[in-house]
Amino acid sequence: MNGLAGKPGPSTPTSSRIPRTSRTRRKACQKCVAAKTACDLRKPKCKRCRDRGTTCEYPTLVESTSDGNEENQYSIVSASPLSNISDALFLDSTWPGGLVQHTADVSRTLNNSIITGSGPTLSESTVVLDFQQLDLAPMIDAEEIRDRWLRPYISSSTGQEPKQLNSHTIQYLTCVLKSYLRNLLNSITPPFLHSMQQMGACPPVLASCFTLVRTWLTRIPGCESLILGTMRAEMKKIETQGALQSDFDNLCSFQAYLIYSMTIHFFPGTESVEEPHAFDNKTQIEMQEIAFRSAKGGLLCKAEESQTRPSWESWIVASAKRRTIFTMYLFTNVYNTQLGLPNFVAEELRGTMAPESKILWEASDRTVWEREYNRHLSRWEDGLLEISELWKSAETGTDARREKIERWLQSVDEFGMMFFSVCAHIHGC
């Protein structure tokens, strides 16, 4: 016997034994065990392995029963990325159901073993999240996000002055946004997706997106039209989704559509590809319609408006929405500039919170996040920094404004620092 289950007592017939599931335990990854150091147990990679760029492997406790069979062993599930996704997708071009169905199959594989960890591994975590009960303040001016594509064509009637983005700022933004997509090859998600969005099971719309973008970036020559057609089919599916989706699902759909849009714009095919596959004005209009669906549910928690602590789930969704909206605006700034169209300050986002601190965004434990959020509030008794405070105004350059911005910069992550850099280039500080 393997020792995971006791032997039956003398009065208990062997044939009547009832399988008994053993208690699961949280286990450190193999690298941390070998180094005899603490492991933060984050999936798919713990912080130590992520910082060192090494493969992170966790022991998975397979459910044990009292019959002592050979399944009662720990197995290792690797959190390293699938290196041959393109091979998996293109082994055979005659699959029943076509590429979309096969992509869904590969996405489920990624969902179960690569992106979020496999089966019992997740049940070992104490993190339990419910994204169906959110407390957000609905956005009154969400239609302004939906209709933002019109701004360059009606600016003369509104009296708004266009922002001045020089070529170096556009080059900087292009490099940063392209890096978000390339990082998917290393299982590093863009900084506008919160890691807890994938806890338990990666949403299918994101799993399919990650799979297809990775496949596109590592494509086999000659398969461009096939992959692009599949991405377009996934984008069309998102476009036709109605208002019946939850706020969380709308966010995930928006994030996936933005990733697809940036991919087909920044990484166009080098072979002969039909023009409709490229990112164009129609796609931009659809993207902003999907952004509107997500934004109208709220970009702020009600608790944030009253300077109190929201629920972790509400904050995750609101914060991820804000980052995704900000990223979309930066992307459209690049796109419009390349077309020779003007860009304007996003007045509809005035009052929206600026990207939050690194320690809050990366927290993977509710207790840690709540403690840090309490500290966060104590540092911002004069009000949390709003995105509009990074724009040019009468307060720009004053000691009070610079002190507040510098206080914010002390704790932001790379995304917040990038956003500040762009605002400083355009508006000064």
C-alpha positions in Angstrom: 0.0 0.0 0.0 1.2 3.6 -0.6 0.3 4.8 2.8 -2.3 7.4 1.7 -5.2 5.3 3.1 -5.4 3.0 6.1 -6.1 -0.7 5.9 -9.7 -1.9 6.7 -10.5 -3.1 10.2 -11.0 -6.8 10.9 -14.8 -6.3 10.8 -14.8 -4.4 7.5 -15.0 -6.6 4.4 -12.6 -5.5 1.7 -15.3 -5.5 -0.9 -17.4 -3.0 1.1 -14.7 -0.3 1.5 -15.9 3.2 0.4 -13.2 5.3 -1.4 -12.1 8.2 0.8 -10.7 11.3 -0.8 -7.5 12.5 0.8 -7.2 16.1 2.0 -5.5 18.4 -0.6 -2.5 20.4 0.5 -0.9 23.5 -0.8 2.6 22.7 -2.2 5.4 24.9 -3.2 6.8 24.7 -6.7 9.7 22.4 -7.4 12.3 25.2 -7.8 11.4 26.8 -4.4 11.5 23.4 -2.7 14.9 22.8 -4.2 16.1 26.2 -3.1 14.5 25.8 0.4 12.9 29.2 0.1 9.3 30.5 0.5 7.0 30.2 -2.5 4.1 32.6 -3.0 2.1 29.7 -4.8 1.0 32.0 -7.7 -0.1 30.4 -10.9 1.0 29.9 -13.6 4.4 31.1 -12.2 5.4 32.0 -8.7 7.2 35.4 -8.3 10.6 33.8 -7.7 10.5 31.7 -10.9 9.0 34.7 -12.9 11.8 37.0 -11.7 14.5 34.4 -12.7 12.8 33.5 -16.0 12.8 29.8 -15.1 10.1 27.1 -15.6 7.8 26.9 -12.7 6.4 23.4 -11.8 3.9 22.5 -9.1 3.2 19.1 -7.7 -0.5 18.1 -8.4 -2.1 15.9 -5.9 -4.2 13.4 -7.8 -7.3 12.4 -5.9 -6.5 9.4 -3.7 -8.8 6.7 -2.7 -8.6 4.0 0.0 -8.1 1.2 -2.5 -4.4 2.2 -2.8 -4.3 2.2 -6.6 -1.3 3.7 -8.5 -3.1 7.0 -9.2 -2.5 8.1 -5.6 0.8 9.9 -6.6 1.9 13.5 -7.1 2.4 14.5 -10.7 4.1 17.5 -12.1 2.2 20.2 -14.2 4.5 22.6 -15.9 3.5 26.2 -16.1 5.9 27.0 -19.0 4.2 28.0 -22.3 3.4 25.6 -25.0 6.3 25.9 -27.3 4.8 24.4 -30.4 1.2 25.8 -30.5 1.5 26.3 -34.2 2.5 22.7 -34.7 -0.5 21.6 -32.7 -2.8 23.7 -34.8 -1.3 22.8 -38.2 -0.6 19.1 -38.0 -3.5 18.4 -40.3 -5.4 20.9 -42.5 -8.4 18.6 -43.0 -9.8 18.5 -39.4 -13.6 18.0 -39.2 -15.2 21.2 -38.2 -12.3 23.4 -39.4 -9.8 25.5 -37.6 -12.2 27.3 -35.3 -13.3 24.0 -33.7 -9.7 22.8 -33.4 -8.6 26.1 -32.0 -11.3 25.7 -29.3 -9.9 22.3 -28.5 -6.4 23.7 -28.2 -7.8 26.6 -26.1 -9.4 24.1 -23.7 -6.0 22.3 -23.4 -4.3 25.7 -22.6 -7.1 26.5 -20.2 -6.6 23.2 -18.3 -2.9 22.9 -18.2 -0.9 26.0 -19.4 -2.6 29.3 -18.6 -4.3 28.6 -15.3 -2.9 25.3 -14.1 -4.6 21.9 -14.1 -7.5 20.5 -12.1 -6.6 19.8 -8.5 -3.8 22.4 -8.6 -6.3 25.2 -8.5 -8.4 23.5 -5.7 -5.3 23.8 -3.5 -5.5 27.5 -3.6 -7.5 29.4 -0.9 -8.5 32.2 -3.3 -12.2 32.1 -4.1 -13.6 34.9 -6.3 -17.1 35.8 -7.3 -17.2 38.2 -10.2 -21.0 38.0 -10.6 -21.8 40.3 -7.6 -20.1 43.6 -8.4 -20.7 47.0 -6.9 -19.8 49.5 -9.6 -21.1 53.0 -10.3 -22.7 53.0 -13.9 -20.9 55.4 -16.3 -23.2 58.2 -17.4 -21.2 59.3 -20.4 -20.3 55.9 -21.7 -21.7 56.8 -25.1 -18.8 59.2 -25.6 -16.5 56.2 -25.6 -18.6 54.5 -28.3 -18.7 57.6 -30.5 -15.0 58.6 -30.0 -14.1 57.6 -33.5 -16.2 60.6 -34.7 -14.1 63.2 -32.8 -11.5 63.8 -35.6 -14.3 64.6 -38.1 -16.4 67.0 -35.9 -13.6 68.7 -33.9 -14.2 72.0 -35.7 -17.7 72.2 -34.3 -16.8 71.4 -30.7 -14.0 73.9 -30.3 -11.5 71.3 -28.9 -7.9 71.6 -29.7 -6.1 68.4 -30.8 -3.3 66.9 -28.7 0.2 67.2 -30.0 1.9 63.8 -30.3 5.4 63.9 -31.8 6.8 61.1 -33.8 9.0 59.9 -30.9 6.0 59.5 -28.7 4.2 57.4 -31.3 7.3 55.3 -31.8 7.5 54.8 -28.0 3.9 53.8 -27.8 4.2 51.4 -30.7 7.2 49.6 -29.1 5.4 49.3 -25.8 2.1 48.0 -27.2 3.9 45.5 -29.5 5.8 44.2 -26.5 2.5 43.4 -24.7 1.6 41.0 -27.6 5.0 39.4 -27.9 5.0 38.7 -24.2 2.1 36.3 -24.7 4.7 33.9 -26.2 6.2 33.7 -22.7 2.8 33.3 -21.0 3.0 36.9 -19.7 -0.4 38.5 -20.1 -0.8 42.2 -21.0 -0.7 44.6 -18.0 -4.4 45.5 -18.5 -5.5 41.9 -17.6 -5.6 41.1 -13.9 -4.0 37.8 -12.9 -7.1 36.9 -10.9 -9.3 37.0 -14.0 -7.8 33.7 -14.9 -8.1 32.1 -11.4 -10.0 28.8 -11.6 -10.4 28.8 -15.3 -9.3 31.2 -18.0 -12.4 32.7 -19.7 -12.9 30.9 -23.1 -12.8 34.2 -25.0 -9.4 35.0 -23.6 -8.1 31.4 -23.9 -9.0 31.4 -27.6 -7.4 34.8 -28.0 -4.1 33.8 -26.4 -4.0 30.7 -28.5 -4.6 32.5 -31.8 -2.2 35.4 -31.2 0.6 33.0 -30.1 -0.1 31.0 -33.3 0.0 34.1 -35.4 3.3 35.2 -34.0 4.9 31.8 -34.5 3.0 30.9 -37.7 4.1 28.6 -40.4 4.5 30.4 -43.8 1.5 30.0 -46.0 -1.1 29.8 -43.1 -1.7 33.5 -42.8 -5.1 33.6 -44.4 -6.3 30.6 -42.3 -5.2 32.1 -39.0 -6.4 35.6 -39.8 -9.8 34.2 -40.9 -10.1 32.4 -37.6 -9.2 35.6 -35.6 -11.8 37.5 -37.6 -14.4 34.8 -36.9 -13.6 35.2 -33.1 -13.9 39.0 -33.4 -17.2 38.7 -35.2 -18.5 36.4 -32.4 -17.6 39.1 -29.8 -19.2 41.8 -31.9 -22.5 40.0 -32.0 -22.6 39.3 -28.2 -25.5 41.1 -26.6 -26.2 42.8 -23.4 -27.0 39.5 -21.6 -23.4 39.0 -20.7 -22.2 39.8 -17.2 -20.0 42.8 -16.5 -17.1 40.5 -16.1 -17.7 38.7 -19.4 -18.1 42.0 -21.2 -14.7 43.0 -19.8 -13.0 39.8 -21.0 -14.6 40.2 -24.5 -13.3 43.8 -24.7 -9.8 42.7 -23.7 -9.8 39.9 -26.3 -11.0 42.2 -29.0 -8.4 44.9 -28.2 -5.6 42.2 -28.3 -6.9 41.0 -31.7 -7.1 44.5 -33.0 -3.6 45.4 -32.0 -2.2 42.1 -33.3 -3.6 42.6 -36.8 -2.5 46.2 -36.9 1.0 45.9 -35.5 1.8 42.5 -37.0 0.4 42.5 -40.5 1.0 39.5 -42.8 4.1 39.7 -45.0 2.6 37.5 -47.7 -0.4 38.4 -50.0 -3.3 38.9 -47.6 -6.7 40.3 -48.4 -7.2 43.9 -47.3 -10.3 43.3 -45.1 -8.1 41.4 -42.6 -6.3 44.6 -41.7 -7.3 46.9 -38.8 -9.5 49.6 -40.3 -12.0 52.3 -39.4 -14.8 49.7 -39.3 -12.9 47.6 -36.8 -12.1 50.7 -34.7 -15.9 51.5 -34.6 -16.7 48.0 -33.4 -13.9 48.1 -30.8 -15.3 51.3 -29.3 -18.8 49.8 -29.3 -17.5 46.9 -27.3 -15.6 49.3 -25.0 -18.9 51.1 -24.5 -20.6 47.9 -23.4 -18.0 47.3 -20.8 -17.7 50.9 -19.6 -21.4 51.6 -19.1 -21.4 49.1 -16.3 -19.0 51.4 -14.5 -15.3 52.3 -14.4 -15.4 53.1 -10.7 -16.5 51.2 -7.6 -19.1 52.9 -5.6 -16.7 52.6 -2.6 -14.0 54.4 -4.5 -16.2 57.3 -5.0 -16.7 57.6 -1.2 -13.1 56.9 -0.4 -13.8 53.6 1.3 -12.5 50.1 0.5 -14.5 48.2 -2.2 -14.7 44.4 -2.5 -11.7 42.8 -4.1 -13.7 41.5 -7.0 -15.3 44.9 -7.7 -12.0 46.6 -7.6 -10.3 44.0 -9.9 -13.0 44.5 -12.6 -13.1 48.3 -12.3 -9.3 48.5 -12.3 -8.9 46.2 -15.3 -11.6 48.1 -17.2 -9.7 51.4 -16.6 -6.4 49.9 -17.8 -8.0 48.4 -20.9 -9.8 51.6 -21.8 -6.5 53.6 -21.3 -4.7 51.1 -23.5 -7.4 51.3 -26.2 -7.1 55.1 -26.2 -3.3 54.9 -26.6 -3.7 52.4 -29.4 -6.2 54.6 -31.3 -3.8 57.6 -30.8 -1.2 55.6 -32.7 -3.7 54.6 -35.4 -5.1 58.0 -35.9 -1.7 59.6 -36.1 -0.6 57.1 -38.7 -3.7 58.1 -40.8 -3.0 61.8 -40.3 -6.0 62.3 -38.0 -6.0 64.5 -34.9 -6.3 63.1 -31.4 -8.1 64.8 -28.4 -8.1 64.6 -24.7 -10.6 62.0 -23.3 -12.8 64.4 -21.4 -15.3 61.6 -20.9 -12.8 59.9 -18.6 -12.3 62.9 -16.4 -12.6 61.8 -12.8 -11.5 58.3 -13.6 -8.8 56.9 -11.3 -5.2 56.7 -12.6 -3.5 53.3 -12.7 -3.1 52.0 -9.2 -0.1 50.9 -7.2 2.0 47.8 -8.1 1.4 46.1 -4.8 -2.4 46.4 -5.1 -2.5 45.3 -8.7 -0.2 42.3 -8.2 -1.8 41.1 -4.9 -2.9 37.5 -5.2 -4.4 37.1 -1.7 -7.6 38.8 -0.4 -6.2 39.5 3.1 -3.0 41.0 1.7 -5.0 43.2 -0.8 -7.4 44.4 1.9 -4.5 45.3 4.3 -2.7 47.2 1.5 -5.8 49.0 0.3 -6.3 50.3 3.8 -2.8 51.7 3.8 -3.4 53.0 0.3 -6.4 55.0 1.5 -4.4 56.5 4.4 -1.9 57.8 1.9 -4.6 59.5 -0.2 -6.7 61.4 2.3 -6.7 64.3 -0.1 -8.3 62.1 -2.8 -7.0 59.4 -5.1 -5.1 60.6 -8.2 -7.4 61.1 -11.2 -6.3 60.6 -14.8 -7.2 64.2 -15.6 -4.6 65.4 -13.1 -2.0 64.1 -15.5 -3.4 66.4 -18.3 -2.5 70.0 -18.9 -4.4 72.5 -16.7 -4.0 75.6 -14.6 -2.4 73.4 -11.8 0.2 71.8 -14.1 3.6 72.6 -12.7 2.4 73.8 -9.3 4.1 72.4 -6.1 0.8 70.8 -4.9 0.2 69.0 -8.2 3.8 67.8 -8.5 3.8 66.5 -4.9 0.6 64.5 -5.6 2.0 63.0 -8.9 5.3 62.2 -7.3 3.5 60.4 -4.4 1.6 58.4 -7.0 4.8 57.6 -9.0 6.4 56.1 -5.8 4.1 53.1 -6.0 3.0 52.6 -9.6 3.9 49.6 -11.8 5.4 49.6 -15.3 2.0 50.3 -16.9 1.5 53.3 -14.7 5.0 54.6 -15.4 4.4 54.2 -19.1 1.1 56.1 -18.9 2.8 58.9 -17.0 5.6 59.1 -19.6 3.1 59.6 -22.4 1.1 62.2 -20.5 4.3 64.1 -19.5 5.4 64.1 -23.2 2.0 65.6 -24.2 1.0 67.8 -21.3 4.1 68.4 -19.2 4.2 67.9 -15.5 
